[in-house]
Every structure is written in structure tokens, then in C-alpha cells.
Amino acid sequence: MKINKMPSEFIDALPILETIEKAGYEAYFVGGSVRDTMLSKPIHDVDIATSAYPEEIKKIFKRTVDTGIEHGTVMILDHGTGYETTTFRTESTYTDFRRPDEVKFVRSLDEDLKRRDFTVNALALTKDGEVIDLFGGVQDMSAQVLRAVGKPEERFHEDALRMMRAVRFAAQLDFKIDDATQKAIAENAPLLANIAVERTNVEFTKLMQGTSASYGLIEMIKSGLVNFMPGLANTDQDLAAYAELLQNAQPTDDNQAWSLLSFELGLSPKDTGEFLKLWKQPNDMIQTAKSVITLMNKLRLGDVSDWDLYQTQDAITTALATIRLSEVTANVEDLSVRYQALPIKHKKELAINGGELMKNLHLTPGPLFGKILADLEHLVVIGEQVNDKAALLQAAADIVEKEKK
């Protein structure tokens, strides 16, 4: 098979392949970039595989960086854009189900492609556009089937994360996992416990935003993978409901995906924080999700106040998008209009600050000081006090007098 119209990303990288070949070695485009080209999808990374060993690559090109030289990967910088080039290799046993005990460089493309995870990722492309397919990847792509290269149990024992990659690719590409690969995932699911949560996180986050996320989630449940993922053991029923929801709704970013998942799991804001910590999520995502869950739980019980909307401030965009994806009964457009109409969106927009209280009312920082600012902020947000300096100073003075009594 031949690709007649090469994407610009490949054309830009052709000088790399040509230079390597002129030096007497083989070089090909490989992996996901070839797959995505054949599926008419955007290319994210151009990966190059070569028969040249790392030290040979460094002799051919003037500017290189050892990005993973122990695994044969060198980044070539000679043509402006950095291109990662990896030597053909074979890998020995994987005693930790994550990393090979030994990597051996070889000159054979066939040997290199044998170690790859799925047939649709085990494709190579020559500089002339010829597709090299040793394992039926083109046919599987046409049939929209995800199949492990060789024996699936061997691939999953080499790297247990490949089981998560299987359900993730199926969700992203709208492929079905073939029977033998499905069976091997179910039989080897406990191996996922050996994988760092950060790696599982990457795959699961992408899965939840896939066009067929529902299928991917159901496969996770059926195979038992969920039992070896942080905080998801014994959540099959909730995850199945989430999968059903995702048949007609698709999160468009990480915050939406994890907030919606937390809501579907029935978590409180506090539980959401603990759940996301298990997944090593960043603090800003955790705070966003907790705010989203707070607002959604209140909406589930009835309407929300302007103060509720105001308190969601930094997470409001995610909150409104997540509400729209969920089955919560709410007029999202009305909520958006109400939020935009708030007199202030942040306490920094209050017409007075602590300095004004100290200067005009001769107050010193303390419990009363903080209470006055908090009361004024609340009164302005709910519309009982105009956001005007003079009016706020008078209101502050009234609060002081009231507290003295």
C-alpha cells in the first residue's frame, strides 16, 4: 500500500530520513503518526525508527540531544524542528511488567516492529510513502479492530499499561477490541497494579474524552481493570451509568472529564478531593472539581443562589460545561447569564479593601476586620449593597457599631 499524498509533517521531516539513508542506514516513519495519517487524523508527533545506532546517529548529525539514549532514542535538531529517532531494538524479559530488563539494538525493522503493542501501531512508512505492514495492521484498521501484535498475553506481560492503552485506543479510534486481546486483558488485569498511577492517569484521561468513551469504560468494567485503578474498585454500577451518559456527551477537557466522573460516582466535595489525590491530580484540578461538585450537588437538590454561583468563580466555565454534560435538570444558559450579571466576580473587585478600613475607620487587622470584608462581599454579590466606596464605608461603620452593641 502506498500513501500518495504525504502530510506536511512527514514532508518537513524527509531530510532526516534522506540523510540517514545517504549514510548507509535504513530509516522509516513509524507508530501513531503512520496510523493517524491512514485514518485521516491530525498527526501529533513524528517518530522515526532507524537501523543506525545512537552513536552513529550522533556522527551523522551535528546537533543532537540524548533524550533516551539507553533505549536508543536521540533527538535530532539539525533541521530546526526536533525529531526523536530511535534505533531498531528488541527487549528482554520484563520482571516488573513495566520496563525491559535489557534493551538490545538490532539492524532489523522486522524485529523492531514485533515488539510493538497493536497491529495498527506496528506500521512503518518509507520516504516514498510505501506502508510496511507485517502484522495485518492495515486490514485491522479497515475493519476497525484493535488487535495485539503476536500473543496478547506476552505484550501485556511486557508492559501492563498496554491493557489501558487498548481500551483507550478503542475509545479514541472507535475500534472494537478483538476477542483474543479482550480475553488476555481480562486474564491479566491484576498486572495493572504494577503500573504507576501517573501512567494509568494519562490513558484514563484520554479514554474519557474519546468519541467512544462509553465502549472503553464498559470494556474496563468487563475486564476487571477498574478493580486495579485508584478508588474505582466496586464502582461498576456507577461507572456503567457514566458510560451510558457518555454515549451522548463528550467532555472536552481534563477538568470536565474528572469532575463529571466524580459527580457520577456520587462523591461529596471532600471525597472528590481525596479521590483525585489518589490519582495524583494537580491541586488546581482538585480545587476546580470540588467547586464543580459543590454547585452540582446543590443544583440536584434545587435552585442555586447568586452567592453559590459567585463561590464557583474560578471553576464556573468547567461547572457550566459539566452541568450541560450531566443529567442534572438545570437551565445552563440562565445560570451563565446570572453569573455574568453578578456585580462582582471576585473579592478583589470590591470597591474598598483592608487599607480603606484602616484609613477611614481606624480599624486594625483582626477577626472583626475580616468579618466586615466578608459581610460586604456577600452583601454586594446578593445585591443588597451597591459596590460603591462611600456606601461600603458607611455599611462597614454600621457593622462596627452593631458589633459594639
FENTACOR-V183362 format. One line per field, one symbol per residue. ss: DSSP state (H for helix, E for strand, C for the rest). phi: phi as a letter, one per 40 degrees, with the letter a starting at -180 (. if undefined). burial: # if it has 16 or more other C-alpha atoms within 10 Angstrom, else .. A space follows every 10 residues. Layout:
ss: ???
phi: ???
burial: ???
//
This chain:
ss: CECCCCCHHH HHHHHHHHHH HHCCCCEEEE CHHHHHHHCC CCCCCCEEEE CCCHHHHHHH CCCEEEEEHH HCEEEECCCC CCEEEEECEE ECCCCCCCCC CCEEECCCHH HHHHCCCEHH HCEEECCCCE EEECCCHHHH HHHCEECECC CHHHHHHHCC HHHHHHHHHH HHHCCEECHH HHHHHHHHHH HHHHCCHHHH HHHHHHHHCC CCHHHHHHHH HHHCHHHHCC CCCCCHHHHH HHHHHCCCCC CCCHHHHHHH HHHHCCCCHH HHHHHHHHCC CCHHHHHHHH HHHHHHHHHH HCCCCHHHHH HCHHHHHHHH HHHHHCCCCC CHHHHHHHHH CCCCCCHHHC CCCHHHHHHH HCCCCCHHHH HHHHHHHHHH HCCCCCCCHH HHHHHHHHHH HHHHC
phi: .bccbccdcc dccddccccc ccchbcaacb gcccdccccf bccbbbbbba cccdcccccc bcbbbccacc bgbbccbcbg ccbcbbcdab bccbcbgbbc cabbcbbbcd cccccccbdc bbbbbcccgc ccbcbgcccc cccfbbbccg ccccccccac cccccccccd cccgbbccdc cdcccccbdd cccccdcccc ddccccdcbc cbddcdcccc cccgdccbbd gbcgbdcccc cccccccbab dbaccccccc cccccgccdc ccdccccdcf ccdccccccc cccdcccccc cicbcccccc ccdcbccccc ccccccccca cccccccccc cdcbbacccc cbbdcccccc bfcbdidcdc ccccccdccc ccgcaccbdc cccccccccc ccccc
burial: .........# ..##.###.# #...###### #######... ..#..##### ####..##.# ...#....#. #######... .######### #..#..##.# ....###.## .######### #######.#. ###.#.##.# #..######. .######### ########## #######... ##.###.### ###.#.#..# #.######## ########## #.######## .#...#.### .#####..## #...###### #####.#.#. .##.##..#. #...###### #######.#. ...#.##### ######.### ######...# ....#...#. .####.#..# ##....#... ........#. .##..##### ##..###... .##.###.## .....
//
